[in-house]
Amino acid sequence: MEIYVVFGSTGEYSDHTYWLIKAYSDEEKAKEHVVLATNEFKARWSKTLGWEGRQKVFPKGWNKYDLEAEQPDYTGNRYWYEGVELD
């Protein structure tokens, strides 16, 4: 059986950070979670202007589809999923 793990990340190169969000047994649910988390991020990101604005707008838990979301840097947050075999 395969499970699908949803990830989030921010940054690049040595400042790149990623985290686990949730695992699903259904690939479609993992895809939907990625879309919802991405859309929530984009909606908030588009309402900010400049680095200072992002610092103030993104408190812990700001994304209801990614409660452990890292503070995004200038690259934003990215979401994806990967499948892995469950033993």
Secondary structure, 3 states (H helix, E strand, C coil): CEEEEEEEEECCHHHCEEEEEEEECCHHHHHHHHHHHHHHHHHHHCCCCHHHHHHHHCCCCCECCECCCCCCCCCCEEEEEEEEECC
